[in-house]
Amino acid sequence: MPRCCLTLDLKDDPKVIAEYRRYHEEVWPEVVRSLKEAGILDMEIYLWGNRLFMILDTVDGFSFEAKLKADAANPRVCEWEALMANYQQALPGSKPGEKWRMMERVFKL
C-alpha cells in the first residue's frame, strides 16, 4: 500500500491553531467520503508548533491529480478547502497556490 507524507504550516497564532484543531475533531462527512472515494485508506495529521505532518496510506494507483480534479467538482470539498486556507500558510520556497508539500523519505527501518 503506497504511503505519502506531506507537510504544511499553519499561521503561527494560537487562536488559529486551536480553531484548526477543532475543525479536525469533526471533519465534514462529505470531505471524509471524498478522501475514501479517491483511494485514501487512512490519513493522519500531526502537529508540532504550527507545522503539520500528514501521512496518507493509499490504494495502488492513487493519483493526486485525479483527487484534485474530483475535489474541484465537489462544492462541499471546495468549501472545506477554502475554509482551511484561512488557517494555512505556504512553506518557505513554495510556489503561489502550493499548500501541502510532498516529503521525501530518507530512511526506513
Phi and psi in radians as a Rosetta constraint file:
Dihedral C 1 N 2 CA 2 C 2 CIRCULARHARMONIC -1.148 0.35
Dihedral N 2 CA 2 C 2 N 3 CIRCULARHARMONIC 2.497 0.35
Dihedral C 2 N 3 CA 3 C 3 CIRCULARHARMONIC -2.125 0.35
Dihedral N 3 CA 3 C 3 N 4 CIRCULARHARMONIC 2.387 0.35
Dihedral C 3 N 4 CA 4 C 4 CIRCULARHARMONIC -2.135 0.35
Dihedral N 4 CA 4 C 4 N 5 CIRCULARHARMONIC 2.384 0.35
Dihedral C 4 N 5 CA 5 C 5 CIRCULARHARMONIC -2.124 0.35
Dihedral N 5 CA 5 C 5 N 6 CIRCULARHARMONIC 2.254 0.35
Dihedral C 5 N 6 CA 6 C 6 CIRCULARHARMONIC -2.302 0.35
Dihedral N 6 CA 6 C 6 N 7 CIRCULARHARMONIC 2.782 0.35
Dihedral C 6 N 7 CA 7 C 7 CIRCULARHARMONIC -2.398 0.35
Dihedral N 7 CA 7 C 7 N 8 CIRCULARHARMONIC 2.725 0.35
Dihedral C 7 N 8 CA 8 C 8 CIRCULARHARMONIC -2.849 0.35
Dihedral N 8 CA 8 C 8 N 9 CIRCULARHARMONIC 2.686 0.35
Dihedral C 8 N 9 CA 9 C 9 CIRCULARHARMONIC -1.832 0.35
Dihedral N 9 CA 9 C 9 N 10 CIRCULARHARMONIC 2.584 0.35
Dihedral C 9 N 10 CA 10 C 10 CIRCULARHARMONIC -1.645 0.35
Dihedral N 10 CA 10 C 10 N 11 CIRCULARHARMONIC 2.800 0.35
Dihedral C 10 N 11 CA 11 C 11 CIRCULARHARMONIC -1.059 0.35
Dihedral N 11 CA 11 C 11 N 12 CIRCULARHARMONIC 2.415 0.35
Dihedral C 11 N 12 CA 12 C 12 CIRCULARHARMONIC -1.453 0.35
Dihedral N 12 CA 12 C 12 N 13 CIRCULARHARMONIC 1.277 0.35
Dihedral C 12 N 13 CA 13 C 13 CIRCULARHARMONIC -2.536 0.35
Dihedral N 13 CA 13 C 13 N 14 CIRCULARHARMONIC 2.093 0.35
Dihedral C 13 N 14 CA 14 C 14 CIRCULARHARMONIC -0.935 0.35
Dihedral N 14 CA 14 C 14 N 15 CIRCULARHARMONIC -0.650 0.35
Dihedral C 14 N 15 CA 15 C 15 CIRCULARHARMONIC -1.147 0.35
Dihedral N 15 CA 15 C 15 N 16 CIRCULARHARMONIC -0.770 0.35
Dihedral C 15 N 16 CA 16 C 16 CIRCULARHARMONIC -1.082 0.35
Dihedral N 16 CA 16 C 16 N 17 CIRCULARHARMONIC -0.807 0.35
Dihedral C 16 N 17 CA 17 C 17 CIRCULARHARMONIC -1.094 0.35
Dihedral N 17 CA 17 C 17 N 18 CIRCULARHARMONIC -0.728 0.35
Dihedral C 17 N 18 CA 18 C 18 CIRCULARHARMONIC -1.102 0.35
Dihedral N 18 CA 18 C 18 N 19 CIRCULARHARMONIC -0.723 0.35
Dihedral C 18 N 19 CA 19 C 19 CIRCULARHARMONIC -1.131 0.35
Dihedral N 19 CA 19 C 19 N 20 CIRCULARHARMONIC -0.754 0.35
Dihedral C 19 N 20 CA 20 C 20 CIRCULARHARMONIC -1.025 0.35
Dihedral N 20 CA 20 C 20 N 21 CIRCULARHARMONIC -0.783 0.35
Dihedral C 20 N 21 CA 21 C 21 CIRCULARHARMONIC -1.058 0.35
Dihedral N 21 CA 21 C 21 N 22 CIRCULARHARMONIC -0.749 0.35
Dihedral C 21 N 22 CA 22 C 22 CIRCULARHARMONIC -1.074 0.35
Dihedral N 22 CA 22 C 22 N 23 CIRCULARHARMONIC -0.753 0.35
Dihedral C 22 N 23 CA 23 C 23 CIRCULARHARMONIC -1.042 0.35
Dihedral N 23 CA 23 C 23 N 24 CIRCULARHARMONIC -0.615 0.35
Dihedral C 23 N 24 CA 24 C 24 CIRCULARHARMONIC -1.426 0.35
Dihedral N 24 CA 24 C 24 N 25 CIRCULARHARMONIC -0.070 0.35
Dihedral C 24 N 25 CA 25 C 25 CIRCULARHARMONIC -1.311 0.35
Dihedral N 25 CA 25 C 25 N 26 CIRCULARHARMONIC -0.437 0.35
Dihedral C 25 N 26 CA 26 C 26 CIRCULARHARMONIC -2.497 0.35
Dihedral N 26 CA 26 C 26 N 27 CIRCULARHARMONIC 1.286 0.35
Dihedral C 26 N 27 CA 27 C 27 CIRCULARHARMONIC -1.122 0.35
Dihedral N 27 CA 27 C 27 N 28 CIRCULARHARMONIC 2.414 0.35
Dihedral C 27 N 28 CA 28 C 28 CIRCULARHARMONIC -0.984 0.35
Dihedral N 28 CA 28 C 28 N 29 CIRCULARHARMONIC 2.415 0.35
Dihedral C 28 N 29 CA 29 C 29 CIRCULARHARMONIC -1.014 0.35
Dihedral N 29 CA 29 C 29 N 30 CIRCULARHARMONIC -0.591 0.35
Dihedral C 29 N 30 CA 30 C 30 CIRCULARHARMONIC -1.146 0.35
Dihedral N 30 CA 30 C 30 N 31 CIRCULARHARMONIC -0.587 0.35
Dihedral C 30 N 31 CA 31 C 31 CIRCULARHARMONIC -1.245 0.35
Dihedral N 31 CA 31 C 31 N 32 CIRCULARHARMONIC -0.786 0.35
Dihedral C 31 N 32 CA 32 C 32 CIRCULARHARMONIC -1.037 0.35
Dihedral N 32 CA 32 C 32 N 33 CIRCULARHARMONIC -0.795 0.35
Dihedral C 32 N 33 CA 33 C 33 CIRCULARHARMONIC -1.056 0.35
Dihedral N 33 CA 33 C 33 N 34 CIRCULARHARMONIC -0.723 0.35
Dihedral C 33 N 34 CA 34 C 34 CIRCULARHARMONIC -1.124 0.35
Dihedral N 34 CA 34 C 34 N 35 CIRCULARHARMONIC -0.619 0.35
Dihedral C 34 N 35 CA 35 C 35 CIRCULARHARMONIC -1.130 0.35
Dihedral N 35 CA 35 C 35 N 36 CIRCULARHARMONIC -0.828 0.35
Dihedral C 35 N 36 CA 36 C 36 CIRCULARHARMONIC -1.141 0.35
Dihedral N 36 CA 36 C 36 N 37 CIRCULARHARMONIC -0.715 0.35
Dihedral C 36 N 37 CA 37 C 37 CIRCULARHARMONIC -1.139 0.35
Dihedral N 37 CA 37 C 37 N 38 CIRCULARHARMONIC -0.453 0.35
Dihedral C 37 N 38 CA 38 C 38 CIRCULARHARMONIC -1.388 0.35
Dihedral N 38 CA 38 C 38 N 39 CIRCULARHARMONIC -0.196 0.35
Dihedral C 38 N 39 CA 39 C 39 CIRCULARHARMONIC 1.786 0.35
Dihedral N 39 CA 39 C 39 N 40 CIRCULARHARMONIC 0.297 0.35
Dihedral C 39 N 40 CA 40 C 40 CIRCULARHARMONIC -1.552 0.35
Dihedral N 40 CA 40 C 40 N 41 CIRCULARHARMONIC 1.995 0.35
Dihedral C 40 N 41 CA 41 C 41 CIRCULARHARMONIC -1.454 0.35
Dihedral N 41 CA 41 C 41 N 42 CIRCULARHARMONIC -0.606 0.35
Dihedral C 41 N 42 CA 42 C 42 CIRCULARHARMONIC -2.661 0.35
Dihedral N 42 CA 42 C 42 N 43 CIRCULARHARMONIC 2.568 0.35
Dihedral C 42 N 43 CA 43 C 43 CIRCULARHARMONIC -2.515 0.35
Dihedral N 43 CA 43 C 43 N 44 CIRCULARHARMONIC 2.366 0.35
Dihedral C 43 N 44 CA 44 C 44 CIRCULARHARMONIC -2.337 0.35
Dihedral N 44 CA 44 C 44 N 45 CIRCULARHARMONIC 2.471 0.35
Dihedral C 44 N 45 CA 45 C 45 CIRCULARHARMONIC -2.153 0.35
Dihedral N 45 CA 45 C 45 N 46 CIRCULARHARMONIC 2.256 0.35
Dihedral C 45 N 46 CA 46 C 46 CIRCULARHARMONIC -1.980 0.35
Dihedral N 46 CA 46 C 46 N 47 CIRCULARHARMONIC 2.662 0.35
Dihedral C 46 N 47 CA 47 C 47 CIRCULARHARMONIC -2.239 0.35
Dihedral N 47 CA 47 C 47 N 48 CIRCULARHARMONIC 2.341 0.35
Dihedral C 47 N 48 CA 48 C 48 CIRCULARHARMONIC -2.376 0.35
Dihedral N 48 CA 48 C 48 N 49 CIRCULARHARMONIC 1.995 0.35
Dihedral C 48 N 49 CA 49 C 49 CIRCULARHARMONIC 1.104 0.35
Dihedral N 49 CA 49 C 49 N 50 CIRCULARHARMONIC -2.007 0.35
Dihedral C 49 N 50 CA 50 C 50 CIRCULARHARMONIC -2.004 0.35
Dihedral N 50 CA 50 C 50 N 51 CIRCULARHARMONIC 0.180 0.35
Dihedral C 50 N 51 CA 51 C 51 CIRCULARHARMONIC -1.643 0.35
Dihedral N 51 CA 51 C 51 N 52 CIRCULARHARMONIC 2.277 0.35
Dihedral C 51 N 52 CA 52 C 52 CIRCULARHARMONIC -1.806 0.35
Dihedral N 52 CA 52 C 52 N 53 CIRCULARHARMONIC 2.566 0.35
Dihedral C 52 N 53 CA 53 C 53 CIRCULARHARMONIC -2.316 0.35
Dihedral N 53 CA 53 C 53 N 54 CIRCULARHARMONIC 2.136 0.35
Dihedral C 53 N 54 CA 54 C 54 CIRCULARHARMONIC -2.024 0.35
Dihedral N 54 CA 54 C 54 N 55 CIRCULARHARMONIC 2.350 0.35
Dihedral C 54 N 55 CA 55 C 55 CIRCULARHARMONIC -2.004 0.35
Dihedral N 55 CA 55 C 55 N 56 CIRCULARHARMONIC 2.202 0.35
Dihedral C 55 N 56 CA 56 C 56 CIRCULARHARMONIC -2.047 0.35
Dihedral N 56 CA 56 C 56 N 57 CIRCULARHARMONIC 2.223 0.35
Dihedral C 56 N 57 CA 57 C 57 CIRCULARHARMONIC -1.809 0.35
Dihedral N 57 CA 57 C 57 N 58 CIRCULARHARMONIC 2.184 0.35
Dihedral C 57 N 58 CA 58 C 58 CIRCULARHARMONIC -2.216 0.35
Dihedral N 58 CA 58 C 58 N 59 CIRCULARHARMONIC 2.924 0.35
Dihedral C 58 N 59 CA 59 C 59 CIRCULARHARMONIC -1.335 0.35
Dihedral N 59 CA 59 C 59 N 60 CIRCULARHARMONIC 2.762 0.35
Dihedral C 59 N 60 CA 60 C 60 CIRCULARHARMONIC -1.009 0.35
Dihedral N 60 CA 60 C 60 N 61 CIRCULARHARMONIC 2.394 0.35
Dihedral C 60 N 61 CA 61 C 61 CIRCULARHARMONIC 1.498 0.35
Dihedral N 61 CA 61 C 61 N 62 CIRCULARHARMONIC 0.082 0.35
Dihedral C 61 N 62 CA 62 C 62 CIRCULARHARMONIC -0.970 0.35
Dihedral N 62 CA 62 C 62 N 63 CIRCULARHARMONIC 2.458 0.35
Dihedral C 62 N 63 CA 63 C 63 CIRCULARHARMONIC -2.294 0.35
Dihedral N 63 CA 63 C 63 N 64 CIRCULARHARMONIC 2.108 0.35
Dihedral C 63 N 64 CA 64 C 64 CIRCULARHARMONIC -1.110 0.35
Dihedral N 64 CA 64 C 64 N 65 CIRCULARHARMONIC -0.626 0.35
Dihedral C 64 N 65 CA 65 C 65 CIRCULARHARMONIC -1.089 0.35
Dihedral N 65 CA 65 C 65 N 66 CIRCULARHARMONIC -0.787 0.35
Dihedral C 65 N 66 CA 66 C 66 CIRCULARHARMONIC -1.140 0.35
Dihedral N 66 CA 66 C 66 N 67 CIRCULARHARMONIC -0.668 0.35
Dihedral C 66 N 67 CA 67 C 67 CIRCULARHARMONIC -1.101 0.35
Dihedral N 67 CA 67 C 67 N 68 CIRCULARHARMONIC -0.777 0.35
Dihedral C 67 N 68 CA 68 C 68 CIRCULARHARMONIC -1.119 0.35
Dihedral N 68 CA 68 C 68 N 69 CIRCULARHARMONIC -0.666 0.35
Dihedral C 68 N 69 CA 69 C 69 CIRCULARHARMONIC -1.144 0.35
Dihedral N 69 CA 69 C 69 N 70 CIRCULARHARMONIC -0.781 0.35
Dihedral C 69 N 70 CA 70 C 70 CIRCULARHARMONIC -1.125 0.35
Dihedral N 70 CA 70 C 70 N 71 CIRCULARHARMONIC -0.694 0.35
Dihedral C 70 N 71 CA 71 C 71 CIRCULARHARMONIC -1.083 0.35
Dihedral N 71 CA 71 C 71 N 72 CIRCULARHARMONIC -0.721 0.35
Dihedral C 71 N 72 CA 72 C 72 CIRCULARHARMONIC -1.096 0.35
Dihedral N 72 CA 72 C 72 N 73 CIRCULARHARMONIC -0.432 0.35
Dihedral C 72 N 73 CA 73 C 73 CIRCULARHARMONIC -1.641 0.35
Dihedral N 73 CA 73 C 73 N 74 CIRCULARHARMONIC 0.032 0.35
Dihedral C 73 N 74 CA 74 C 74 CIRCULARHARMONIC -1.973 0.35
Dihedral N 74 CA 74 C 74 N 75 CIRCULARHARMONIC 1.804 0.35
Dihedral C 74 N 75 CA 75 C 75 CIRCULARHARMONIC -0.992 0.35
Dihedral N 75 CA 75 C 75 N 76 CIRCULARHARMONIC -0.645 0.35
Dihedral C 75 N 76 CA 76 C 76 CIRCULARHARMONIC -1.217 0.35
Dihedral N 76 CA 76 C 76 N 77 CIRCULARHARMONIC -0.677 0.35
Dihedral C 76 N 77 CA 77 C 77 CIRCULARHARMONIC -1.169 0.35
Dihedral N 77 CA 77 C 77 N 78 CIRCULARHARMONIC -0.699 0.35
Dihedral C 77 N 78 CA 78 C 78 CIRCULARHARMONIC -1.051 0.35
Dihedral N 78 CA 78 C 78 N 79 CIRCULARHARMONIC -0.709 0.35
Dihedral C 78 N 79 CA 79 C 79 CIRCULARHARMONIC -1.105 0.35
Dihedral N 79 CA 79 C 79 N 80 CIRCULARHARMONIC -0.771 0.35
Dihedral C 79 N 80 CA 80 C 80 CIRCULARHARMONIC -1.063 0.35
Dihedral N 80 CA 80 C 80 N 81 CIRCULARHARMONIC -0.824 0.35
Dihedral C 80 N 81 CA 81 C 81 CIRCULARHARMONIC -1.098 0.35
Dihedral N 81 CA 81 C 81 N 82 CIRCULARHARMONIC -0.682 0.35
Dihedral C 81 N 82 CA 82 C 82 CIRCULARHARMONIC -1.131 0.35
Dihedral N 82 CA 82 C 82 N 83 CIRCULARHARMONIC -0.706 0.35
Dihedral C 82 N 83 CA 83 C 83 CIRCULARHARMONIC -1.126 0.35
Dihedral N 83 CA 83 C 83 N 84 CIRCULARHARMONIC -0.811 0.35
Dihedral C 83 N 84 CA 84 C 84 CIRCULARHARMONIC -1.136 0.35
Dihedral N 84 CA 84 C 84 N 85 CIRCULARHARMONIC -0.519 0.35
Dihedral C 84 N 85 CA 85 C 85 CIRCULARHARMONIC -1.066 0.35
Dihedral N 85 CA 85 C 85 N 86 CIRCULARHARMONIC -0.413 0.35
Dihedral C 85 N 86 CA 86 C 86 CIRCULARHARMONIC -1.177 0.35
Dihedral N 86 CA 86 C 86 N 87 CIRCULARHARMONIC -0.361 0.35
Dihedral C 86 N 87 CA 87 C 87 CIRCULARHARMONIC -1.830 0.35
Dihedral N 87 CA 87 C 87 N 88 CIRCULARHARMONIC -0.354 0.35
Dihedral C 87 N 88 CA 88 C 88 CIRCULARHARMONIC -1.679 0.35
Dihedral N 88 CA 88 C 88 N 89 CIRCULARHARMONIC 2.691 0.35
Dihedral C 88 N 89 CA 89 C 89 CIRCULARHARMONIC -2.430 0.35
Dihedral N 89 CA 89 C 89 N 90 CIRCULARHARMONIC 2.572 0.35
Dihedral C 89 N 90 CA 90 C 90 CIRCULARHARMONIC -1.153 0.35
Dihedral N 90 CA 90 C 90 N 91 CIRCULARHARMONIC 2.598 0.35
Dihedral C 90 N 91 CA 91 C 91 CIRCULARHARMONIC -1.261 0.35
Dihedral N 91 CA 91 C 91 N 92 CIRCULARHARMONIC 2.672 0.35
Dihedral C 91 N 92 CA 92 C 92 CIRCULARHARMONIC -0.955 0.35
Dihedral N 92 CA 92 C 92 N 93 CIRCULARHARMONIC 2.398 0.35
Dihedral C 92 N 93 CA 93 C 93 CIRCULARHARMONIC 1.515 0.35
Dihedral N 93 CA 93 C 93 N 94 CIRCULARHARMONIC -0.014 0.35
Dihedral C 93 N 94 CA 94 C 94 CIRCULARHARMONIC -1.308 0.35
Dihedral N 94 CA 94 C 94 N 95 CIRCULARHARMONIC 2.613 0.35
Dihedral C 94 N 95 CA 95 C 95 CIRCULARHARMONIC -1.391 0.35
Dihedral N 95 CA 95 C 95 N 96 CIRCULARHARMONIC 2.774 0.35
Dihedral C 95 N 96 CA 96 C 96 CIRCULARHARMONIC -0.956 0.35
Dihedral N 96 CA 96 C 96 N 97 CIRCULARHARMONIC 2.311 0.35
Dihedral C 96 N 97 CA 97 C 97 CIRCULARHARMONIC 1.527 0.35
Dihedral N 97 CA 97 C 97 N 98 CIRCULARHARMONIC -0.208 0.35
Dihedral C 97 N 98 CA 98 C 98 CIRCULARHARMONIC -1.350 0.35
Dihedral N 98 CA 98 C 98 N 99 CIRCULARHARMONIC 2.335 0.35
Dihedral C 98 N 99 CA 99 C 99 CIRCULARHARMONIC -2.022 0.35
Dihedral N 99 CA 99 C 99 N 100 CIRCULARHARMONIC -1.739 0.35
Dihedral C 99 N 100 CA 100 C 100 CIRCULARHARMONIC -1.064 0.35
Dihedral N 100 CA 100 C 100 N 101 CIRCULARHARMONIC 2.332 0.35
Dihedral C 100 N 101 CA 101 C 101 CIRCULARHARMONIC -2.013 0.35
Dihedral N 101 CA 101 C 101 N 102 CIRCULARHARMONIC 2.306 0.35
Dihedral C 101 N 102 CA 102 C 102 CIRCULARHARMONIC -1.151 0.35
Dihedral N 102 CA 102 C 102 N 103 CIRCULARHARMONIC 2.398 0.35
Dihedral C 102 N 103 CA 103 C 103 CIRCULARHARMONIC -1.794 0.35
Dihedral N 103 CA 103 C 103 N 104 CIRCULARHARMONIC 2.660 0.35
Dihedral C 103 N 104 CA 104 C 104 CIRCULARHARMONIC -1.754 0.35
Dihedral N 104 CA 104 C 104 N 105 CIRCULARHARMONIC 2.274 0.35
Dihedral C 104 N 105 CA 105 C 105 CIRCULARHARMONIC -1.300 0.35
Dihedral N 105 CA 105 C 105 N 106 CIRCULARHARMONIC 2.293 0.35
Dihedral C 105 N 106 CA 106 C 106 CIRCULARHARMONIC -2.005 0.35
Dihedral N 106 CA 106 C 106 N 107 CIRCULARHARMONIC -0.138 0.35
Dihedral C 106 N 107 CA 107 C 107 CIRCULARHARMONIC -2.753 0.35
Dihedral N 107 CA 107 C 107 N 108 CIRCULARHARMONIC 2.512 0.35
Dihedral C 107 N 108 CA 108 C 108 CIRCULARHARMONIC -2.520 0.35
Dihedral N 108 CA 108 C 108 N 109 CIRCULARHARMONIC 2.279 0.35
